[in-house]
Amino acid sequence: MTTLKKRIRIAAPPRAVHRALTDPAALQVWLAEHAEVDLPDRYQFWGRFTPNGEAPHQRLRHVEDSSLGFDWELDGVFTAVDIGLTAESGQGGDGGSTLLTLTQTEVPGWPEVLTAAGDRSLMHTYWALALANLADYAEGREPVARCDFTSAVLRGEVLIDADRLAVYESLTEPEQFSRWSGVKVDAELHPGGRWAMGGFEANSEPAHIVDIQPGRSMSVDWGDMVQSWELADSAGRTRLTFVHSGFDETRPPYDGWLGALAGLAELRRYHEIKNWRTMWVEVQLEGLPDGLLTIN
C-alpha cells in the first residue's frame, strides 16, 4: 500500500474553499448524499455517492483554517486523509485562487489499483471526481455529476456551452484529448482502430473502436465493458450523453466511471472557461508509468 497525492488549483480564495469543505449543506451538493459536521468534533459523510456509504466511517483528527484531516475506514482499514489549503503565490487570502493538496494513506499503487478488490482501489478516481466537483462548486459552477454506488446504471449527461464539432474534436483528436484529460492517448479513428491510453508503444493491450460517427458519436470496447458517447445540438450548446455498458452488473466498474465523470468536468471547463488551464497541478500514485499523465 502507498500514499495517494493530488494537488488542484481552485479559482476561489481559501476561505471559500474551506467553507465548501466544512459546510454540511455544501458537502451535500458536491460530495455526499448525507453529511454531518460539528467542528471540531465531528466530520462525517455517507450515502449512495460514498463507497460503503450505508453508514459514516470517518473520524475527525484535526481542523484549522487552512487544513482538515480525518481517518476514513475502508475495507476494514483506517486510511488517513489530509487536505491543505494555500493561497496561490501572489494572491491575497480574500481573493485569487487556492492550491488544495490532498493525501490519503493505505491505498493501492499502480497497477494494483486496476485489479485489487475493495473500496480503497476506488480512491484514485473517487478523489479525481470529488475534487473536480469541489472546484466547480467553489467557483460558482454546478458540479457535473456524482457516482451512485448503489446503481449498476452508468449513464450521464452534461451540457457544454460550445459547438458540437468543437466538442467532437476534443474527444477524438489525440493532442486535444491529452491536453484537457491529462492522459496521453494515441488513436486510430476508424471502426476496429486502436485507442491506446499511454500511447501505442506503452500499451500492448489497447481498447478498440467499435463504432464512430464523425461529429456525432463513438464507442470503444475495453474488453470488460464498452464506453460510448453521443453529441447532440441543444439550444446553442452541446448535449453530451455518456454510457458504460456490457459489464458484469454484479461488479460495476465504478473506478472507470468515476474517472470518466471527472474527465467530463474538465472537458466542460476546457470549452467554457476563458483562458482555460487545467485545474490539476500534481497527481502522485506509486508506480504510475512514465508518460501516462501529461499534467505533472
Backbone as CSV, one residue per row, in Angstrom:
resi,resn,N_x,N_y,N_z,CA_x,CA_y,CA_z,C_x,C_y,C_z
1,MET,0.832,-1.190,0.000,0.000,0.000,0.000,0.878,1.255,0.000
2,THR,0.298,2.344,-0.496,1.077,3.563,-0.651,0.207,4.765,-0.301
3,THR,0.736,5.955,-0.537,0.004,7.188,-0.265,-0.312,7.895,-1.579
4,LEU,-1.578,8.201,-1.764,-2.050,8.946,-2.925,-1.908,10.438,-2.648
5,LYS,-1.517,11.201,-3.673,-1.427,12.653,-3.531,-2.024,13.321,-4.757
6,LYS,-2.880,14.308,-4.520,-3.455,15.101,-5.605,-3.392,16.573,-5.211
7,ARG,-3.012,17.407,-6.179,-2.985,18.857,-5.950,-3.769,19.522,-7.071
8,ILE,-4.644,20.435,-6.679,-5.552,21.060,-7.617,-5.603,22.566,-7.380
9,ARG,-5.801,23.311,-8.454,-5.944,24.773,-8.355,-7.422,25.127,-8.473
10,ILE,-7.921,25.884,-7.509,-9.317,26.291,-7.485,-9.379,27.811,-7.549
11,ALA,-10.157,28.334,-8.479,-10.245,29.778,-8.683,-11.212,30.399,-7.679
12,ALA,-10.877,30.247,-6.408,-11.641,30.821,-5.306,-10.671,30.945,-4.126
13,PRO,-10.896,31.893,-3.227,-9.976,32.074,-2.093,-10.063,30.926,-1.093
14,PRO,-9.003,30.714,-0.307,-9.012,29.612,0.671,-10.212,29.626,1.602
15,ARG,-10.663,30.817,1.980,-11.805,30.890,2.892,-13.044,30.257,2.270
16,ALA,-13.269,30.504,0.987,-14.427,29.937,0.312,-14.285,28.429,0.144
17,VAL,-13.075,27.964,-0.157,-12.849,26.528,-0.310,-13.029,25.819,1.025
18,HIS,-12.503,26.416,2.094,-12.658,25.820,3.426,-14.131,25.718,3.806
19,ARG,-14.887,26.735,3.471,-16.325,26.704,3.766,-17.006,25.582,2.992
20,ALA,-16.638,25.399,1.726,-17.214,24.315,0.929,-16.854,22.949,1.493
21,LEU,-15.686,22.846,2.106,-15.228,21.581,2.685,-15.888,21.258,4.017
22,THR,-16.387,22.264,4.721,-16.846,22.043,6.095,-18.310,22.380,6.324
23,ASP,-18.989,22.958,5.355,-20.410,23.253,5.479,-21.201,22.020,5.031
24,PRO,-21.992,21.416,5.910,-22.699,20.183,5.517,-23.639,20.381,4.336
25,ALA,-24.257,21.552,4.216,-25.139,21.799,3.069,-24.333,21.810,1.775
26,ALA,-23.136,22.374,1.805,-22.278,22.375,0.622,-21.808,20.962,0.292
27,LEU,-21.426,20.201,1.305,-20.961,18.835,1.078,-22.028,17.992,0.392
28,GLN,-23.295,18.265,0.694,-24.376,17.501,0.082,-24.627,17.895,-1.370
29,VAL,-24.011,18.970,-1.835,-24.110,19.364,-3.234,-23.002,18.745,-4.063
30,TRP,-21.757,18.784,-3.550,-20.635,18.360,-4.393,-20.027,17.015,-3.998
31,LEU,-20.315,16.499,-2.785,-19.627,15.285,-2.335,-20.547,14.124,-2.029
32,ALA,-21.447,14.265,-1.068,-22.142,13.112,-0.494,-23.639,13.350,-0.390
33,GLU,-24.388,12.256,-0.291,-25.833,12.364,-0.106,-26.162,12.915,1.275
34,HIS,-25.402,12.493,2.283,-25.616,12.933,3.655,-24.299,13.427,4.237
35,ALA,-24.377,14.444,5.087,-23.175,14.955,5.754,-23.576,15.557,7.091
36,GLU,-22.759,15.297,8.101,-22.931,15.915,9.413,-21.587,16.456,9.861
37,VAL,-21.550,17.729,10.198,-20.318,18.388,10.609,-20.595,19.175,11.884
38,ASP,-19.784,18.905,12.889,-19.855,19.639,14.156,-18.419,19.864,14.627
39,LEU,-17.798,20.913,14.075,-16.379,21.169,14.345,-16.196,21.722,15.754
40,PRO,-15.148,21.303,16.455,-14.023,20.481,15.976,-14.147,19.000,16.329
41,ASP,-15.361,18.507,16.488,-15.545,17.147,16.991,-15.988,16.129,15.940
42,ARG,-16.757,16.563,14.955,-17.348,15.583,14.048,-17.281,16.051,12.605
43,TYR,-16.911,15.115,11.714,-16.889,15.377,10.271,-17.191,14.046,9.593
44,GLN,-18.423,13.884,9.105,-18.824,12.596,8.543,-19.691,12.798,7.302
45,PHE,-19.574,11.870,6.354,-20.406,11.882,5.158,-20.671,10.440,4.738
46,TRP,-21.830,10.225,4.127,-22.202,8.872,3.736,-23.361,8.945,2.744
47,GLY,-23.897,7.788,2.362,-24.993,7.735,1.410,-24.569,7.102,0.098
48,ARG,-25.438,7.195,-0.911,-25.236,6.451,-2.145,-24.089,6.980,-3.001
49,PHE,-23.602,8.185,-2.736,-22.483,8.713,-3.506,-21.137,8.469,-2.822
50,THR,-21.139,7.662,-1.762,-19.936,7.364,-0.978,-19.693,5.866,-0.989
51,PRO,-18.475,5.405,-1.296,-18.193,3.963,-1.219,-18.510,3.427,0.179
52,ASN,-19.150,2.277,0.232,-19.571,1.677,1.505,-20.315,2.709,2.340
53,GLY,-21.279,3.370,1.697,-21.911,4.526,2.303,-23.172,4.254,3.085
54,GLU,-23.397,3.014,3.506,-24.593,2.733,4.300,-24.572,3.476,5.630
55,ALA,-23.376,3.763,6.128,-23.200,4.481,7.390,-21.899,5.274,7.305
56,PRO,-21.736,6.296,8.136,-20.490,7.065,8.098,-19.331,6.278,8.695
57,HIS,-18.141,6.447,8.109,-16.954,5.732,8.583,-15.757,6.675,8.730
58,GLN,-16.031,7.967,8.985,-14.945,8.932,9.137,-14.798,9.351,10.609
59,ARG,-13.555,9.692,10.981,-13.263,10.149,12.338,-12.351,11.369,12.229
60,LEU,-12.855,12.528,12.638,-12.105,13.772,12.507,-10.874,13.757,13.401
61,ARG,-9.710,14.138,12.824,-8.463,14.246,13.590,-8.114,15.687,13.912
62,HIS,-8.266,16.575,12.955,-7.966,17.982,13.216,-8.631,18.848,12.153
63,VAL,-8.865,20.096,12.485,-9.357,21.069,11.529,-8.837,22.441,11.927
64,GLU,-8.319,23.168,10.953,-7.852,24.529,11.142,-8.343,25.363,9.958
65,ASP,-7.980,26.631,9.933,-8.447,27.497,8.854,-7.931,27.063,7.486
66,SER,-6.787,26.391,7.470,-6.184,26.015,6.186,-5.949,24.518,6.059
67,SER,-6.547,23.712,6.924,-6.311,22.272,6.825,-7.456,21.491,7.455
68,LEU,-7.533,20.247,7.015,-8.548,19.319,7.510,-7.965,17.923,7.434
69,GLY,-8.117,17.161,8.498,-7.626,15.790,8.494,-8.622,14.859,9.157
70,PHE,-8.872,13.718,8.516,-9.771,12.735,9.111,-9.324,11.337,8.723
71,ASP,-9.642,10.375,9.575,-9.429,8.967,9.274,-10.706,8.418,8.643
72,TRP,-10.530,7.606,7.607,-11.674,7.046,6.883,-11.457,5.538,6.801
73,GLU,-12.347,4.775,7.440,-12.250,3.313,7.420,-12.805,2.781,6.106
74,LEU,-11.930,2.094,5.354,-12.304,1.480,4.089,-11.742,0.066,4.063
75,ASP,-12.543,-0.899,3.696,-12.113,-2.306,3.657,-11.589,-2.761,5.012
76,GLY,-12.114,-2.197,6.100,-11.677,-2.573,7.426,-10.353,-1.977,7.839
77,VAL,-9.829,-1.038,7.065,-8.537,-0.407,7.337,-8.744,1.099,7.471
78,PHE,-8.107,1.726,8.472,-8.197,3.167,8.613,-7.156,3.835,7.722
79,THR,-7.645,4.625,6.774,-6.785,5.432,5.931,-6.810,6.862,6.464
80,ALA,-5.713,7.582,6.294,-5.626,8.954,6.785,-5.729,9.922,5.608
81,VAL,-6.761,10.756,5.626,-6.966,11.771,4.593,-6.586,13.131,5.165
82,ASP,-5.713,13.844,4.467,-5.305,15.178,4.887,-5.447,16.144,3.727
83,ILE,-6.065,17.283,3.996,-6.302,18.310,2.990,-5.704,19.614,3.487
84,GLY,-4.883,20.238,2.660,-4.281,21.515,2.995,-4.612,22.560,1.954
85,LEU,-4.830,23.791,2.397,-5.182,24.898,1.517,-4.120,25.987,1.599
86,THR,-3.700,26.473,0.441,-2.718,27.547,0.371,-3.166,28.572,-0.645
87,ALA,-3.155,29.858,-0.241,-3.429,30.912,-1.211,-2.314,30.894,-2.244
88,GLU,-2.692,30.891,-3.517,-1.675,30.801,-4.555,-0.734,31.992,-4.471
89,SER,0.526,31.744,-4.731,1.577,32.752,-4.605,1.180,34.025,-5.328
90,GLY,1.290,35.140,-4.613,0.979,36.424,-5.207,-0.477,36.816,-5.054
91,GLN,-1.298,35.932,-4.423,-2.720,36.211,-4.252,-3.021,36.404,-2.779
92,GLY,-3.929,37.295,-2.494,-4.330,37.527,-1.113,-5.273,36.464,-0.611
93,GLY,-5.434,36.401,0.708,-6.302,35.387,1.285,-7.778,35.604,0.994
94,ASP,-8.177,36.842,0.615,-9.585,37.127,0.369,-9.928,37.141,-1.112
95,GLY,-8.989,36.764,-1.964,-9.244,36.761,-3.393,-8.296,35.821,-4.081
96,GLY,-8.402,35.752,-5.391,-7.469,34.918,-6.130,-7.819,33.459,-6.067
97,SER,-6.797,32.596,-6.051,-7.029,31.168,-6.155,-6.360,30.415,-5.016
98,THR,-6.745,29.146,-4.913,-6.278,28.281,-3.836,-5.621,27.044,-4.420
99,LEU,-4.486,26.669,-3.867,-3.895,25.370,-4.155,-4.323,24.417,-3.047
100,LEU,-5.058,23.385,-3.430,-5.507,22.362,-2.477,-4.677,21.109,-2.686
101,THR,-4.112,20.602,-1.606,-3.343,19.360,-1.645,-4.034,18.313,-0.790
102,LEU,-4.316,17.159,-1.386,-4.951,16.056,-0.671,-4.040,14.848,-0.697
103,THR,-3.874,14.205,0.445,-3.170,12.925,0.517,-4.053,11.911,1.231
104,GLN,-3.864,10.649,0.876,-4.575,9.559,1.544,-3.649,8.359,1.629
105,THR,-3.509,7.827,2.821,-2.622,6.693,3.053,-3.350,5.374,2.828
106,GLU,-2.574,4.296,2.737,-3.094,2.921,2.711,-3.976,2.642,1.496
107,VAL,-3.558,3.160,0.323,-4.282,2.849,-0.914,-3.345,2.085,-1.842
108,PRO,-3.890,1.274,-2.767,-3.024,0.523,-3.681,-2.286,1.448,-4.646
109,GLY,-1.080,1.021,-5.021,-0.346,1.723,-6.067,-0.710,1.161,-7.432
110,TRP,0.040,1.565,-8.438,-0.178,1.117,-9.818,0.718,-0.087,-10.089
111,PRO,0.259,-1.142,-10.764,-1.059,-1.306,-11.393,-2.086,-2.001,-10.503
112,GLU,-1.734,-2.266,-9.226,-2.661,-2.974,-8.347,-4.017,-2.267,-8.252
113,VAL,-4.013,-0.922,-8.355,-5.256,-0.173,-8.258,-6.264,-0.608,-9.329
114,LEU,-5.773,-1.166,-10.444,-6.652,-1.581,-11.539,-7.315,-2.930,-11.277
115,THR,-6.724,-3.736,-10.404,-7.213,-5.107,-10.235,-7.587,-5.463,-8.800
116,ALA,-7.066,-4.734,-7.818,-7.324,-5.078,-6.421,-8.780,-4.795,-6.061
117,ALA,-9.397,-5.735,-5.376,-10.782,-5.561,-4.953,-10.841,-4.614,-3.753
118,GLY,-11.997,-3.991,-3.571,-12.192,-3.162,-2.391,-12.333,-1.682,-2.700
119,ASP,-12.823,-0.952,-1.700,-13.092,0.473,-1.877,-11.823,1.319,-1.945
120,ARG,-10.740,0.835,-1.347,-9.507,1.643,-1.412,-8.985,1.764,-2.833
121,SER,-9.306,0.802,-3.689,-8.878,0.882,-5.087,-9.641,1.949,-5.864
122,LEU,-10.750,2.436,-5.307,-11.525,3.477,-5.965,-11.000,4.879,-5.688
123,MET,-10.126,5.034,-4.692,-9.793,6.355,-4.198,-9.098,7.246,-5.228
124,HIS,-8.314,6.652,-6.127,-7.609,7.455,-7.136,-8.618,8.228,-7.997
125,THR,-9.655,7.555,-8.479,-10.636,8.231,-9.324,-11.765,8.860,-8.500
126,TYR,-12.035,8.315,-7.303,-13.033,8.931,-6.427,-12.662,10.374,-6.127
127,TRP,-11.411,10.584,-5.740,-10.991,11.947,-5.404,-10.824,12.805,-6.654
128,ALA,-10.521,12.196,-7.795,-10.465,12.977,-9.034,-11.820,13.633,-9.294
129,LEU,-12.907,12.871,-9.145,-14.234,13.427,-9.353,-14.633,14.370,-8.220
130,ALA,-14.390,13.963,-6.982,-14.799,14.793,-5.850,-14.122,16.158,-5.883
131,LEU,-12.829,16.197,-6.177,-12.125,17.476,-6.201,-12.538,18.323,-7.397
132,ALA,-12.836,17.691,-8.525,-13.358,18.446,-9.667,-14.698,19.078,-9.317
133,ASN,-15.551,18.330,-8.616,-16.836,18.873,-8.185,-16.655,19.990,-7.163
134,LEU,-15.704,19.821,-6.259,-15.411,20.866,-5.277,-14.977,22.144,-5.970
135,ALA,-14.093,22.023,-6.963,-13.630,23.208,-7.686,-14.794,23.915,-8.358
136,ASP,-15.661,23.152,-9.036,-16.808,23.772,-9.690,-17.705,24.470,-8.666
137,TYR,-17.974,23.801,-7.558,-18.852,24.387,-6.540,-18.261,25.678,-5.975
138,ALA,-16.987,25.647,-5.603,-16.356,26.819,-5.004,-16.265,27.981,-5.985
139,GLU,-16.208,27.671,-7.276,-16.116,28.701,-8.305,-17.482,29.177,-8.789
140,GLY,-18.550,28.649,-8.191,-19.890,29.087,-8.548,-20.490,28.374,-9.732
141,ARG,-19.964,27.192,-10.074,-20.479,26.402,-11.186,-21.166,25.158,-10.633
142,GLU,-22.142,24.644,-11.367,-22.833,23.429,-10.952,-21.939,22.216,-11.196
143,PRO,-21.700,21.389,-10.186,-20.923,20.173,-10.409,-21.535,19.303,-11.495
144,VAL,-20.676,18.595,-12.235,-21.139,17.803,-13.374,-21.988,16.616,-12.946
145,ALA,-21.480,15.805,-12.013,-22.186,14.571,-11.648,-21.522,13.951,-10.438
146,ARG,-22.226,12.985,-9.825,-21.641,12.138,-8.794,-21.929,10.681,-9.151
147,CYS,-21.133,9.782,-8.616,-21.285,8.363,-8.895,-22.199,7.727,-7.848
148,ASP,-23.248,7.056,-8.309,-24.172,6.358,-7.418,-23.680,4.924,-7.233
149,PHE,-23.139,4.637,-6.064,-22.558,3.321,-5.795,-23.620,2.263,-5.482
150,THR,-24.889,2.637,-5.541,-25.956,1.654,-5.338,-26.587,1.225,-6.655
151,SER,-26.114,1.759,-7.784,-26.744,1.500,-9.074,-25.755,0.894,-10.062
152,ALA,-26.263,-0.001,-10.909,-25.455,-0.574,-11.987,-25.716,0.139,-13.308
153,VAL,-26.495,1.231,-13.284,-26.745,2.031,-14.479,-25.721,3.161,-14.516
154,LEU,-24.793,3.066,-15.456,-23.731,4.060,-15.559,-24.006,4.905,-16.803
155,ARG,-24.775,5.946,-16.612,-25.194,6.824,-17.701,-25.277,8.252,-17.194
156,GLY,-24.741,9.191,-17.958,-24.778,10.580,-17.545,-24.904,11.514,-18.727
157,GLU,-25.314,12.741,-18.443,-25.422,13.775,-19.460,-24.824,15.065,-18.933
158,VAL,-24.248,15.843,-19.821,-23.737,17.155,-19.447,-23.936,18.095,-20.624
159,LEU,-24.328,19.333,-20.322,-24.445,20.371,-21.339,-23.160,21.175,-21.367
160,ILE,-22.611,21.373,-22.555,-21.366,22.106,-22.724,-21.642,23.305,-23.626
161,ASP,-21.278,24.465,-23.157,-21.524,25.690,-23.918,-20.450,25.846,-24.990
162,ALA,-20.566,25.022,-26.036,-19.605,25.022,-27.138,-20.242,24.356,-28.342
163,ASP,-19.661,24.601,-29.514,-20.134,23.997,-30.751,-19.916,22.485,-30.742
164,ARG,-20.869,21.746,-31.273,-20.788,20.282,-31.257,-19.525,19.764,-31.942
165,LEU,-19.152,20.314,-33.071,-17.959,19.827,-33.770,-16.697,20.123,-32.978
166,ALA,-16.683,21.243,-32.248,-15.533,21.538,-31.405,-15.411,20.515,-30.277
167,VAL,-16.551,20.142,-29.684,-16.528,19.123,-28.625,-16.099,17.782,-29.202
168,TYR,-16.600,17.445,-30.382,-16.218,16.185,-31.025,-14.707,16.115,-31.239
169,GLU,-14.121,17.184,-31.738,-12.672,17.179,-31.983,-11.897,17.012,-30.685
170,SER,-12.353,17.620,-29.625,-11.633,17.497,-28.356,-11.744,16.100,-27.763
171,LEU,-12.772,15.348,-28.149,-12.948,13.984,-27.666,-12.229,12.947,-28.519
172,THR,-11.843,13.294,-29.739,-11.272,12.300,-30.652,-9.859,12.622,-31.112
173,GLU,-9.489,13.885,-31.178,-8.163,14.271,-31.654,-7.155,14.070,-30.517
174,PRO,-6.174,13.148,-30.663,-5.326,12.776,-29.536,-4.633,13.932,-28.822
175,GLU,-4.123,14.905,-29.566,-3.416,16.007,-28.906,-4.365,16.826,-28.032
176,GLN,-5.562,17.128,-28.545,-6.543,17.849,-27.742,-7.002,17.012,-26.554
177,PHE,-7.281,15.735,-26.791,-7.740,14.861,-25.711,-6.717,14.828,-24.575
178,SER,-5.444,14.688,-24.921,-4.398,14.631,-23.902,-4.283,15.949,-23.152
179,ARG,-4.554,17.062,-23.850,-4.418,18.367,-23.215,-5.415,18.541,-22.082
180,TRP,-6.704,18.270,-22.348,-7.695,18.529,-21.299,-7.815,17.383,-20.303
181,SER,-7.582,16.144,-20.767,-7.765,14.987,-19.879,-6.576,14.742,-18.974
182,GLY,-5.382,15.202,-19.407,-4.181,14.951,-18.624,-3.612,13.565,-18.809
183,VAL,-4.122,12.815,-19.806,-3.661,11.448,-20.059,-3.227,11.334,-21.519
184,LYS,-2.046,10.798,-21.758,-1.578,10.594,-23.122,-2.439,9.532,-23.805
185,VAL,-2.774,9.773,-25.078,-3.544,8.795,-25.832,-3.091,8.811,-27.285
186,ASP,-3.060,7.639,-27.903,-2.905,7.504,-29.353,-4.160,6.823,-29.870
187,ALA,-4.563,7.177,-31.097,-5.827,6.647,-31.597,-5.798,6.449,-33.099
188,GLU,-6.521,5.419,-33.546,-6.798,5.170,-34.962,-8.302,5.323,-35.144
189,LEU,-8.724,6.431,-35.733,-10.129,6.829,-35.708,-10.939,6.178,-36.822
190,HIS,-11.137,4.867,-36.676,-11.990,4.114,-37.587,-12.452,2.856,-36.864
191,PRO,-13.569,2.243,-37.272,-14.018,1.014,-36.626,-12.920,-0.048,-36.636
192,GLY,-12.649,-0.627,-35.488,-11.575,-1.596,-35.334,-10.248,-0.970,-34.978
193,GLY,-10.138,0.367,-35.047,-8.898,1.056,-34.733,-8.576,1.013,-33.245
194,ARG,-7.302,1.170,-32.942,-6.846,1.131,-31.556,-7.086,2.471,-30.859
195,TRP,-7.399,2.377,-29.563,-7.498,3.541,-28.674,-6.607,3.211,-27.474
196,ALA,-5.416,3.819,-27.445,-4.376,3.382,-26.512,-4.057,4.460,-25.484
197,MET,-4.525,4.269,-24.244,-4.136,5.156,-23.163,-2.660,4.910,-22.852
198,GLY,-1.884,5.983,-22.815,-0.452,5.862,-22.618,0.320,5.803,-23.920
199,GLY,-0.396,5.626,-25.039,0.250,5.581,-26.345,0.440,4.172,-26.846
200,PHE,0.611,4.030,-28.154,0.751,2.714,-28.771,1.955,1.947,-28.240
201,GLU,3.089,2.617,-28.079,4.309,1.918,-27.662,4.200,1.396,-26.236
202,ALA,3.518,2.138,-25.372,3.453,1.751,-23.967,2.298,0.815,-23.655
203,ASN,1.310,0.739,-24.542,0.095,-0.026,-24.265,-0.017,-1.186,-25.245
204,SER,0.323,-2.372,-24.773,0.290,-3.555,-25.642,-1.105,-4.153,-25.760
205,GLU,-2.052,-3.718,-24.927,-3.419,-4.226,-24.972,-4.397,-3.055,-25.016
206,PRO,-4.417,-2.314,-26.107,-5.293,-1.142,-26.187,-6.757,-1.525,-26.344
207,ALA,-7.619,-0.546,-26.082,-9.026,-0.709,-26.413,-9.195,-0.563,-27.921
208,HIS,-10.377,-0.900,-28.422,-10.631,-0.811,-29.855,-11.950,-0.082,-30.115
209,ILE,-11.936,0.728,-31.137,-13.119,1.496,-31.514,-14.126,0.563,-32.194
210,VAL,-15.328,0.493,-31.630,-16.385,-0.352,-32.172,-17.127,0.381,-33.281
211,ASP,-17.420,1.650,-33.015,-18.198,2.437,-33.976,-17.825,3.904,-33.806
212,ILE,-17.796,4.633,-34.897,-17.530,6.068,-34.848,-18.327,6.756,-35.938
213,GLN,-19.087,7.774,-35.538,-19.875,8.581,-36.460,-19.320,9.998,-36.392
214,PRO,-18.577,10.433,-37.408,-17.897,11.734,-37.354,-18.846,12.864,-36.954
215,GLY,-18.400,13.621,-35.959,-19.168,14.750,-35.472,-20.276,14.392,-34.514
216,ARG,-20.488,13.077,-34.271,-21.665,12.665,-33.503,-21.377,11.730,-32.330
217,SER,-20.644,10.634,-32.570,-20.581,9.611,-31.531,-19.379,8.699,-31.711
218,MET,-19.056,7.968,-30.643,-18.011,6.950,-30.704,-18.254,5.925,-29.601
219,SER,-17.941,4.660,-29.891,-17.992,3.581,-28.904,-16.655,2.865,-28.892
220,VAL,-16.152,2.592,-27.692,-14.840,1.962,-27.518,-15.002,0.728,-26.636
221,ASP,-14.482,-0.407,-27.104,-14.541,-1.668,-26.370,-13.256,-1.833,-25.576
222,TRP,-13.394,-1.879,-24.242,-12.232,-2.021,-23.352,-12.013,-3.472,-22.927
223,GLY,-12.765,-4.383,-23.488,-12.622,-5.794,-23.135,-13.653,-6.243,-22.128
224,ASP,-13.757,-5.526,-21.003,-14.734,-5.898,-19.984,-15.931,-4.961,-19.958
225,MET,-15.914,-3.936,-20.791,-17.062,-3.038,-20.902,-16.888,-2.164,-22.142
226,VAL,-17.997,-1.553,-22.579,-17.991,-0.658,-23.733,-18.313,0.753,-23.252
227,GLN,-17.493,1.687,-23.668,-17.674,3.094,-23.326,-18.188,3.831,-24.566
228,SER,-19.347,4.487,-24.445,-19.956,5.161,-25.589,-20.324,6.587,-25.227
229,TRP,-20.201,7.479,-26.190,-20.702,8.842,-26.013,-21.351,9.313,-27.308
230,GLU,-22.300,10.238,-27.145,-23.034,10.783,-28.280,-23.242,12.270,-28.048
231,LEU,-23.149,13.063,-29.124,-23.308,14.508,-29.057,-24.575,14.922,-29.797
232,ALA,-25.265,15.935,-29.250,-26.451,16.476,-29.904,-26.502,17.979,-29.678
233,ASP,-26.987,18.699,-30.675,-27.174,20.140,-30.523,-28.312,20.401,-29.540
234,SER,-28.147,21.435,-28.694,-29.159,21.721,-27.688,-29.192,23.220,-27.400
235,ALA,-30.041,23.939,-28.125,-30.260,25.375,-27.904,-28.948,26.150,-27.884
236,GLY,-28.112,25.890,-28.875,-26.852,26.610,-28.984,-25.712,25.997,-28.211
237,ARG,-26.009,24.970,-27.439,-24.970,24.245,-26.701,-24.902,22.803,-27.206
238,THR,-24.031,22.017,-26.589,-23.892,20.614,-26.972,-24.253,19.726,-25.795
239,ARG,-25.158,18.778,-26.039,-25.507,17.795,-25.012,-24.665,16.546,-25.241
240,LEU,-23.871,16.194,-24.248,-23.032,15.006,-24.299,-23.650,13.934,-23.419
241,THR,-24.020,12.811,-24.033,-24.545,11.658,-23.303,-23.456,10.601,-23.251
242,PHE,-23.193,10.087,-22.059,-22.052,9.211,-21.836,-22.538,7.950,-21.129
243,VAL,-22.145,6.761,-21.636,-22.663,5.499,-21.109,-21.547,4.465,-21.021
244,HIS,-21.538,3.693,-19.930,-20.737,2.476,-19.831,-21.709,1.298,-19.830
245,SER,-21.428,0.265,-20.642,-22.334,-0.875,-20.752,-21.531,-2.151,-20.998
246,GLY,-22.245,-3.285,-21.009,-21.610,-4.556,-21.337,-20.734,-5.131,-20.248
247,PHE,-20.865,-4.661,-19.017,-20.038,-5.156,-17.916,-20.843,-6.108,-17.032
248,ASP,-20.163,-6.786,-16.134,-20.796,-7.650,-15.151,-21.533,-6.759,-14.147
249,GLU,-22.867,-6.785,-14.166,-23.634,-5.868,-13.333,-23.531,-6.179,-11.844
250,THR,-22.980,-7.340,-11.499,-22.742,-7.615,-10.077,-21.476,-6.920,-9.592
251,ARG,-20.655,-6.424,-10.542,-19.423,-5.709,-10.186,-19.251,-4.525,-11.140
252,PRO,-20.071,-3.501,-10.998,-19.963,-2.348,-11.900,-18.574,-1.711,-11.822
253,PRO,-18.039,-1.274,-12.957,-16.688,-0.680,-12.976,-16.713,0.770,-12.491
254,TYR,-16.969,0.938,-11.195,-17.089,2.283,-10.648,-15.786,3.073,-10.765
255,ASP,-14.637,2.381,-10.726,-13.369,3.104,-10.813,-13.267,3.861,-12.138
256,GLY,-13.553,3.161,-13.241,-13.509,3.807,-14.538,-14.597,4.850,-14.710
257,TRP,-15.776,4.602,-14.141,-16.874,5.555,-14.248,-16.540,6.856,-13.505
258,LEU,-15.949,6.738,-12.316,-15.523,7.925,-11.579,-14.529,8.745,-12.394
259,GLY,-13.558,8.055,-13.006,-12.571,8.758,-13.815,-13.190,9.426,-15.024
260,ALA,-14.178,8.748,-15.636,-14.848,9.326,-16.803,-15.623,10.581,-16.423
261,LEU,-16.321,10.550,-15.289,-17.077,11.719,-14.854,-16.144,12.880,-14.508
262,ALA,-15.017,12.574,-13.879,-14.030,13.625,-13.598,-13.523,14.231,-14.902
263,GLY,-13.348,13.390,-15.910,-12.923,13.886,-17.212,-13.954,14.809,-17.831
264,LEU,-15.240,14.471,-17.687,-16.285,15.330,-18.230,-16.269,16.706,-17.577
265,ALA,-15.965,16.748,-16.286,-15.877,18.042,-15.602,-14.786,18.901,-16.217
266,GLU,-13.642,18.299,-16.502,-12.549,19.073,-17.090,-12.828,19.405,-18.554
267,LEU,-13.484,18.500,-19.280,-13.860,18.780,-20.662,-14.775,20.002,-20.743
268,ARG,-15.748,20.079,-19.844,-16.648,21.235,-19.832,-15.879,22.516,-19.530
269,ARG,-14.981,22.455,-18.569,-14.176,23.634,-18.243,-13.299,24.041,-19.435
270,TYR,-12.750,23.047,-20.121,-11.878,23.294,-21.277,-12.590,24.144,-22.321
271,HIS,-13.881,23.880,-22.514,-14.631,24.605,-23.537,-15.266,25.892,-23.022
272,GLU,-15.525,25.987,-21.736,-16.323,27.101,-21.241,-15.538,28.185,-20.528
273,ILE,-14.357,27.876,-19.994,-13.617,28.869,-19.219,-12.623,29.605,-20.112
274,LYS,-12.737,30.909,-20.125,-11.828,31.729,-20.915,-10.407,31.587,-20.375
275,ASN,-9.450,31.501,-21.282,-8.031,31.317,-20.904,-7.867,30.092,-20.004
276,TRP,-8.555,29.010,-20.398,-8.516,27.760,-19.614,-7.100,27.273,-19.376
277,ARG,-6.872,26.769,-18.185,-5.707,25.946,-17.884,-6.202,24.849,-16.955
278,THR,-5.586,23.692,-17.049,-6.070,22.566,-16.269,-6.074,22.897,-14.778
279,MET,-7.113,22.405,-14.094,-7.178,22.595,-12.651,-6.148,21.739,-11.920
280,TRP,-5.678,20.665,-12.587,-4.788,19.719,-11.925,-3.344,20.211,-11.965
281,VAL,-2.716,20.237,-10.812,-1.331,20.676,-10.684,-0.385,19.487,-10.511
282,GLU,-0.821,18.478,-9.764,0.039,17.327,-9.494,-0.807,16.118,-9.130
283,VAL,-0.408,14.943,-9.642,-1.011,13.668,-9.254,0.122,12.688,-9.009
284,GLN,0.137,12.091,-7.827,1.165,11.107,-7.499,0.509,9.820,-7.010
285,LEU,0.880,8.727,-7.642,0.480,7.395,-7.207,1.635,6.476,-7.543
286,GLU,2.136,5.792,-6.549,3.338,4.964,-6.719,3.167,3.971,-7.868
287,GLY,4.137,3.970,-8.786,4.148,3.011,-9.874,3.511,3.502,-11.156
288,LEU,2.933,4.702,-11.189,2.334,5.187,-12.430,3.375,5.208,-13.542
289,PRO,3.074,4.667,-14.713,4.054,4.621,-15.801,4.462,6.009,-16.249
290,ASP,5.743,6.186,-16.545,6.231,7.445,-17.087,5.511,7.760,-18.390
291,GLY,5.063,8.989,-18.527,4.433,9.421,-19.761,2.948,9.194,-19.836
292,LEU,2.365,8.447,-18.866,0.922,8.220,-18.892,0.159,9.510,-18.659
293,LEU,0.563,10.243,-17.622,-0.090,11.519,-17.311,0.678,12.654,-17.975
294,THR,-0.056,13.639,-18.433,0.563,14.786,-19.104,0.471,16.048,-18.264
295,ILE,0.012,15.953,-16.992,-0.175,17.151,-16.177,0.989,17.402,-15.223
296,ASN,1.747,16.368,-14.854,2.807,16.541,-13.871,4.002,17.264,-14.463
